[in-house]
Amino acid sequence: MASFRDFLDILKDDLHELGKQELKEHADALVKDGQDFVKEVEEDLKKWTQQLTAREMSDAGFKMAVVGKAELVKMKAITQIGLTEIHIDKLKQRVLDTVVATATKTFLP
């Protein structure tokens, strides 16, 4: 069974791939912002991923819980690049989607 550490490692790789797709040379900024979000909600993520693994929480419930923390996605590194607010908002949503997708593929068979 995967550990929370495994999840964090896979998530870092997935965020880097997202960053390469969306921002090319600024991929590391997206990874930093995504990891900062995960640190901010780490205790919640640990609890939710345990519930997800034990099937005490559905994948839809997990997604709602993660999206409920959207205001904590700060995107400080991305903001410094000079992107429009609309693009930053889209990237925030993509980060949240990536967290959910990574947890699902890591913890659900």
Secondary structure in CASP SS format (residue, H / E / C, confidence):
PFRMAT SS
TARGET T0000
AUTHOR 0000-0000-0000
METHOD secondary structure of the structure
MODEL  1
M C 1.00
A C 1.00
S C 1.00
F H 1.00
R H 1.00
D H 1.00
F H 1.00
L H 1.00
D H 1.00
I H 1.00
L H 1.00
K H 1.00
D H 1.00
D H 1.00
L H 1.00
H H 1.00
E H 1.00
L H 1.00
G H 1.00
K H 1.00
Q H 1.00
E H 1.00
L H 1.00
K H 1.00
E H 1.00
H H 1.00
A H 1.00
D H 1.00
A H 1.00
L H 1.00
V H 1.00
K H 1.00
D H 1.00
G H 1.00
Q H 1.00
D H 1.00
F H 1.00
V H 1.00
K H 1.00
E H 1.00
V C 1.00
E H 1.00
E H 1.00
D H 1.00
L H 1.00
K H 1.00
K H 1.00
W H 1.00
T H 1.00
Q H 1.00
Q H 1.00
L H 1.00
T H 1.00
A C 1.00
R C 1.00
E C 1.00
M C 1.00
S C 1.00
D H 1.00
A H 1.00
G H 1.00
F H 1.00
K H 1.00
M H 1.00
A H 1.00
V H 1.00
V H 1.00
G C 1.00
K C 1.00
A H 1.00
E H 1.00
L H 1.00
V C 1.00
K C 1.00
M C 1.00
K H 1.00
A H 1.00
I H 1.00
T H 1.00
Q C 1.00
I C 1.00
G C 1.00
L C 1.00
T C 1.00
E H 1.00
I H 1.00
H H 1.00
I H 1.00
D H 1.00
K H 1.00
L H 1.00
K H 1.00
Q H 1.00
R H 1.00
V H 1.00
L H 1.00
D H 1.00
T H 1.00
V H 1.00
V H 1.00
A H 1.00
T H 1.00
A H 1.00
T H 1.00
K H 1.00
T H 1.00
F H 1.00
L C 1.00
P C 1.00
END
